[in-house]
């Protein structure tokens, strides 16, 4: 049966997926900002005492630094994903940004997102930036969702490649699929995928 989907349609679905991801990440952003603010206020208060030893403020300064690093990683990912991507798209860079965004959540029951960083070399594809982002975010957002009281294993992402293709393997502790509303658009954009057990492999042609 012919499809009316076109690669340009990926941009519309990508924006919807981005809005969903940002809605989930908002809690993490606010939590990190609050952590930085609270810990820096403790540092300021204790450091103002003439007899305060460095050990009195060091743990709070370290906590603030960790929260700031967490916030910086997330905001850098959001800014990069929100910009028009330069062609040809770097699948590896996109995967790292997507993992940071999808790993941010408003629920402690959601799974963490980890990257098995074993790939080296060029990782650019002829697929448009919007389609690459959609192909990674759409299944990953569904994969991380947990239920209250449920213990989840991390969702692991791994990039591999051969002479003609690049493949991002998503592994979860339960079945992971490509959402139906994105499938036709992604096929029209040149993306392919395969599923086996609790693994989804998303394949892009090399540039």
Beta strands, then each sheet from edge to edge (+ up, - down):
strand 1: 89-90
strand 2: 113-116
strand 3: 124-125
strand 4: 155-161
strand 5: 165-171
strand 6: 192-196
strand 7: 199-205
sheet 1: 1+ 3-
sheet 2: 2+ 4+ 5- 7+ 6-
end
